[in-house]
Amino acid sequence: MCGICGFAGAGDAAALAAMNARLSRRGPDGEGVFHDAPAGVHLAHRRLAIIDLEGGRQPMATADGDLVVSYNGEVYNHASLRRELEAKGHRFLSDHSDTEVLLHGWREWGEALPGRLNGMWAFALYDKPRGLLFCSRDRFGKKPFFYAARPGFFAFASELAALIAHPRLADASLSRPALRKYFAYGFIPAPNALYDGTHKLPGGENLLVNVATGAVRRRRWWSFCLEPTADLPADAEKKWGDRLLELLDAAVCRRLMSDVPLGVFLSGGVDSSAVTALAARHAPDVAAFSIGFTDPAFDESAKAREAAAALGVAHTVTTLTLDEALALMPDIVGRLDEPMGDVSLVPTALLCRETRRHVTVALGGDGADELFAGYDPFKALRAAEAYARLAPRPLHRALCLLAARLPVGHGYMAASFKLNRFLRGLSHPARLWNPVWLGPLDPAGIAELFREPVDPEELYGEAIDVFESCPSRDLVDKTMEFYTRLYMQDDILVKTDRAGMMHSLEVRAPFLDIELVDFVRTIPHALKFRHGTTKYILKKALERILPRQVIYRKKQGFGVPVGRWLAEGALAMGEAASLERTLDERYIAARIREHRAGKADHRLFLWNLWVLRHMNLAGA
């Protein structure tokens, strides 16, 4: 796991050094550079050494110097790919570096290379004889890749802060369309990025760059798509459950590949407990790590201890007061290079900090909620369909007004918060329910905030594309695709990457193993969300290895009480950044007053605004 950056076109060694310096936390174990000054190609790398500690230094080149790569990630099937390439006559210089597989793989398979990889990655590979940069991002976008392209110039980096450190991009200004999407979703969906002229390469896409002209060709090489089996055999639950467990076990085993100490995150929920149980099968001495809070409403540590005891694994729990978490929040948010409003960033960053004291790599449970319909909105879909069909608009407006008068609660997912969210979404067509339920503001609020008309079709264009491209007409399937293709890539995986890299910790996601994913895509949603039970088939499969009380306990999110802190003034909003000259100050002030007076729950909007104000933003 590392940080990468580079450019083709105007610039020199000093520009590359400035970019690479911004990636120091991503790679504390070393750095390297490559320069082809005549061609104007410059690549850099910061290394967090995980595999082949001596032979894996980067940027890495072939023996003839024709190919050079700067790579961030892990390829879990690199050993089998190496054997296949060696059988075709390729000769490797390293002992067991997965990086070198990319070089020989490009020479053998060209643009088909990413489809052969099982892992997570973002890389830029320079093909000197052809004058090309080949850039690729893994299927789900687990590893970040930002870029900017102008005539005669192309630059890329693992983080926006590194990208805009290049002198050609130093004048980048904040993008109003990206900011509108931030307040619509709570994150900025790819390919949008925070600064004008910058982009995120979406997961499952490649770039082919002509280094002489800067011309870029973007091509999708993989897409997530549900393709459920039409016929449900009588023994499907057992047969598919057995296969599911077999594939998950193999995925966990692959992700135990490491030349440095490794552990697992354990919240006590079903996903992390499953990963912990399977990891302990293959590595009995694996250690589990958890954090807890002294406030019982936000503390899961008792569940984690119960799970660890049942599984017989070594377990380290760090307990913090909420005041300690509050004091650390400005530092955590200040390290972000692009805003994200997921409150669980804070406890995730604290968990990564504590875990890194003991290990360099950790396995987590990301991906299970998305693939197996694990979120609360899945439980609301049938009621929402019936409501939308039966409730006349005047009645809906009246109910919205009544719900807005309910007492505000600042506990985790308070009933008034959920009801108001539910009704807010139902003010819009079904294709907008998921983003409106999720986001900090609805289109009307964004129009007021930015003091300009808003087109919902443009604002939620990414969510609408997912909704309409899903081949199924069922809202459960469409919602799974929304969470898997959009929310997971641009929220969950970004949060995990940034939290881990703040502390130089690599985090791996067994549930996103491509062999497992390809099987899960074929399971009908009736076996994922069944009779009100989320992740049904996964839970049934895990009955073979986990206690029932671990599997079927009530789901609890990973959060801190920002609603209460904002109401009490413990989270001071801070000074308005200059970007807010474009925002309506009266709208902001009114929402702050209403929230503090307990007249309305604006926690999501105010938290997203707080994050934006406390980041180190260029152009703000």
C-alpha positions, -999 to 999 in steps of 0.1 A, spaced: 0 0 0 15 32 -11 11 67 -26 17 74 -63 20 106 -84 35 118 -116 30 138 -147 37 141 -184 44 175 -198 56 208 -182 74 204 -149 107 192 -134 121 172 -105 111 199 -80 75 197 -91 75 160 -87 92 162 -53 65 187 -41 37 163 -52 54 133 -36 60 151 -3 22 154 2 19 116 2 43 109 31 17 93 54 7 69 26 43 56 24 66 61 54 90 32 44 107 49 15 103 69 -17 115 67 -53 114 87 -85 117 81 -122 125 108 -148 125 106 -185 133 143 -191 134 142 -229 98 128 -230 87 149 -201 76 119 -180 81 120 -143 68 93 -118 71 91 -80 62 66 -53 59 65 -15 61 31 -1 44 13 28 63 -20 25 40 -51 27 52 -76 1 88 -84 -9 103 -58 15 136 -58 -3 127 -63 -39 95 -43 -42 109 -8 -44 92 16 -69 89 31 -94 99 -3 -108 112 -9 -143 118 -39 -166 154 -50 -172 154 -33 -206 140 -1 -191 111 1 -216 84 -2 -190 81 16 -157 53 15 -131 42 34 -100 16 13 -82 -5 14 -51 -23 -17 -40 -21 -55 -36 -27 -82 -63 -36 -113 -43 -33 -137 -72 2 -124 -82 19 -157 -76 -3 -176 -100 0 -148 -126 38 -149 -122 39 -187 -129 17 -182 -160 40 -154 -173 71 -173 -165 57 -202 -185 54 -178 -214 90 -168 -212 90 -137 -190 119 -134 -166 114 -117 -132 140 -98 -113 123 -97 -79 117 -126 -55 80 -123 -51 69 -87 -58 33 -83 -70 44 -50 -87 66 -68 -112 36 -88 -124 21 -56 -137 51 -49 -159 52 -83 -175 14 -86 -176 12 -53 -196 38 -67 -221 19 -99 -224 -18 -88 -222 -19 -51 -228 -51 -34 -219 -66 -68 -209 -43 -69 -179 -67 -55 -152 -93 -82 -159 -68 -108 -148 -61 -92 -115 -77 -101 -82 -70 -73 -57 -71 -36 -52 -50 -11 -72 -44 22 -88 -13 24 -110 3 44 -138 25 23 -162 48 41 -187 54 24 -220 84 43 -232 86 28 -268 50 36 -274 49 70 -257 20 60 -235 9 61 -199 -16 33 -190 -35 41 -158 -59 17 -141 -82 16 -111 -95 -16 -95 -131 -28 -100 -146 -10 -70 -122 19 -66 -106 7 -34 -75 27 -41 -77 63 -52 -67 79 -85 -71 116 -92 -60 132 -124 -60 164 -145 -56 167 -182 -49 198 -203 -34 202 -238 1 189 -236 -1 180 -199 -14 152 -178 -9 146 -140 -21 121 -115 -19 113 -78 -33 92 -50 -46 124 -33 -59 157 -45 -35 176 -23 -6 160 -41 -21 166 -75 -26 203 -70 9 206 -56 21 207 -93 27 243 -103 5 239 -134 -25 232 -110 -17 256 -82 -43 280 -94 -71 254 -92 -104 268 -79 -132 250 -61 -158 235 -84 -193 247 -77 -209 216 -94 -188 193 -72 -198 213 -41 -235 210 -50 -230 172 -54 -212 171 -20 -243 186 -3 -266 163 -23 -248 130 -15 -225 137 14 -196 128 -8 -184 138 -43 -191 110 -67 -166 100 -94 -156 112 -119 -163 146 -102 -136 160 -80 -134 191 -57 -113 214 -80 -121 226 -115 -102 206 -140 -96 177 -117 -112 143 -119 -115 109 -101 -110 79 -123 -140 57 -115 -135 22 -103 -133 -3 -131 -119 22 -156 -86 27 -174 -69 57 -189 -46 56 -219 -25 88 -222 -4 100 -251 25 116 -232 34 139 -261 0 155 -264 -17 148 -231 -46 133 -250 -66 110 -228 -88 80 -237 -110 68 -208 -124 33 -211 -146 12 -187 -132 -23 -185 -155 -37 -157 -190 -29 -143 -208 -43 -114 -242 -57 -125 -266 -79 -107 -274 -110 -128 -296 -132 -105 -303 -168 -115 -338 -170 -127 -347 -204 -113 -344 -210 -75 -337 -247 -68 -353 -262 -37 -319 -266 -20 -306 -232 -30 -303 -218 5 -280 -246 17 -262 -251 -16 -255 -215 -22 -248 -209 15 -221 -236 14 -205 -220 -18 -207 -186 -3 -188 -196 28 -163 -215 7 -156 -184 -14 -154 -161 16 -130 -184 33 -107 -184 2 -110 -146 0 -99 -141 36 -71 -166 32 -58 -147 1 -58 -114 21 -36 -129 48 -7 -126 24 18 -103 41 55 -100 50 45 -77 79 23 -81 110 -14 -84 102 -47 -82 122 -84 -78 119 -110 -52 128 -137 -65 151 -168 -45 158 -188 -75 171 -212 -73 141 -218 -102 117 -194 -90 89 -163 -83 110 -170 -114 131 -171 -136 100 -138 -122 87 -122 -127 121 -135 -163 124 -122 -173 90 -89 -155 95 -83 -174 127 -88 -207 108 -57 -199 87 -37 -179 112 -46 -190 147 -24 -162 162 -42 -134 144 -51 -105 166 -84 -85 166 -87 -48 173 -117 -27 185 -124 7 199 -152 16 223 -166 47 239 -176 54 275 -211 65 262 -231 32 259 -253 47 231 -223 47 208 -203 18 223 -200 -16 206 -170 -29 226 -190 -53 247 -203 -70 215 -168 -71 202 -155 -87 234 -183 -113 233 -174 -122 197 -137 -124 204 -143 -147 233 -165 -170 213 -139 -172 185 -110 -175 208 -88 -148 193 -65 -123 210 -83 -91 213 -72 -55 220 -99 -29 229 -91 8 233 -118 28 251 -121 65 246 -144 91 260 -165 111 235 -146 142 246 -114 126 235 -129 118 201 -143 154 199 -108 168 206 -93 148 178 -119 156 151 -103 188 138 -70 169 132 -88 140 115 -109 162 92 -80 185 85 -61 156 69 -88 151 43 -80 163 8 -116 161 -4 -147 165 19 -168 136 29 -197 137 54 -196 102 67 -196 106 105 -181 72 109 -148 86 95 -140 97 130 -142 63 149 -127 46 118 -97 69 120 -93 63 157 -96 25 152 -69 27 125 -47 47 148 -49 22 176 -46 -8 153 -14 6 136 3 5 170 4 -33 166 2 -42 129 7 -28 94 -22 -46 77 -58 -51 88 -88 -70 74 -123 -55 76 -159 -62 67 -165 -35 40 -187 -46 11 -211 -70 29 -239 -45 35 -239 -34 -1 -237 -69 -17 -262 -85 7 -288 -57 12 -277 -49 47 -288 -13 52 -320 0 68 -334 16 36 -339 -19 23 -365 -24 51 -383 8 40 -387 0 3 -419 -19 3 -436 6 26 -423 34 4 -437 17 -27 -471 13 -10 -471 49 4 -461 64 -30 -489 45 -47 -517 53 -21 -509 86 -4 -523 116 -22 -499 146 -24 -519 169 -1 -518 141 26 -481 137 21 -474 174 25 -495 174 57 -476 144 71 -443 161 63 -454 192 83 -465 170 113 -433 149 112 -412 181 113 -429 190 146 -418 158 163 -393 163 192 -357 162 179 -336 132 192 -299 131 189 -294 94 196 -281 70 170 -308 69 142 -335 85 163 -371 77 153 -379 113 143 -347 115 122 -357 83 103 -393 94 98 -384 128 84 -358 112 61 -383 87 49 -409 113 40 -384 137 25 -374 110 0 -410 103 -9 -414 139 -21 -395 128 -52 -397 100 -78 -384 65 -69 -352 70 -88 -342 97 -63 -353 80 -31 -319 66 -22 -297 97 -27 -323 120 -11 -326 96 19 -289 96 22 -279 132 15 -274 162 37 -298 184 17 -326 179 -9 -327 198 -42 -348 226 -26 -323 231 2 -294 231 -23 -311 257 -44 -315 279 -14 -279 273 -2 -264 281 -36 -289 308 -44 -296 294 -79 -319 270 -95 -310 233 -93 -319 206 -118 -324 173 -99 -316 153 -130 -281 168 -132 -276 170 -94 -283 133 -90 -272 122 -125 -249 95 -111 -277 79 -90 -302 82 -119 -277 64 -142 -274 35 -118 -311 33 -113 -319 33 -150 -290 10 -161 -300 -17 -135 -316 -45 -156 -340 -54 -128 -372 -35 -122 -373 -44 -85 -363 -16 -61 -343 -40 -39 -320 -47 -68 -318 -11 -78 -310 -1 -43 -282 -27 -40 -267 -14 -72 -269 22 -58 -251 12 -27 -225 -10 -44 -217 12 -74 -220 46 -59 -221 48 -21 -195 21 -15 -170 35 -40 -172 71 -31 -180 70 6 -173 37 24 -140 28 6 -128 64 6 -134 66 43 -115 34 49 -86 44 26 -82 79 41 -86 66 77 -60 39 72 -35 61 53 -37 88 80 -19 62 101 0 42 74 -23 12 78 -33 -10 49 -70 -22 51 -82 -51 31 -118 -61 22 -124 -99 17 -160 -94 8 -149 -75 -24 -129 -105 -37 -139 -107 -74 -145 -145 -72 -169 -140 -43 -185 -109 -59 -191 -128 -92 -210 -155 -73 -230 -131 -51 -242 -112 -82 -261 -143 -93 -280 -148 -60 -316 -134 -62 -325 -106 -39 -351 -129 -23 -323 -147 -6 -305 -115 5 -334 -96 19 -360 -121 31 -391 -115 53 -375 -83 67 -341 -99 74 -312 -82 58 -282 -103 46 -303 -134 50 -283 -159 30 -250 -147 44 -263 -150 80 -277 -185 73 -243 -195 58 -224 -181 88 -245 -202 113 -218 -229 106 -191 -208 121 -206 -180 144 -228 -181 174 -264 -171 166 -263 -142 191 -235 -127 171 -252 -132 137 -287 -119 146 -280 -91 170 -294 -57 161 -272 -38 137 -256 -6 150 -236 19 130 -202 32 138 -207 68 148 -203 97 173 -231 121 185 -224 150 161 -261 160 162 -259 166 200 -224 182 197 -237 206 171 -268 215 191 -248 221 223 -221 241 205 -194 216 214 -186 215 176 -181 251 168 -189 259 132 -157 280 128 -151 308 104 -167 307 70 -142 300 43 -141 323 13 -159 297 -8 -190 306 12 -193 339 -5 -211 318 -30 -234 303 -4 -264 319 13 -252 329 48 -288 335 60 -297 300 51 -268 286 70 -274 308 101 -311 298 101 -302 261 101 -278 266 129 -304 284 150 -331 258 144 -308 229 152 -295 245 184 -331 254 195 -342 218 189 -368 229 163 -353 207 136 -326 181 130 -301 195 106 -272 173 117 -262 160 83 -261 194 66 -243 211 95 -218 183 98 -210 184 61 -206 221 64 -183 217 95 -161 193 75 -158 217 46 -149 245 70 -122 225 88 -104 211 58 -72 226 45 -86 237 12 -67 254 -15 -88 282 -30 -109 286 1 
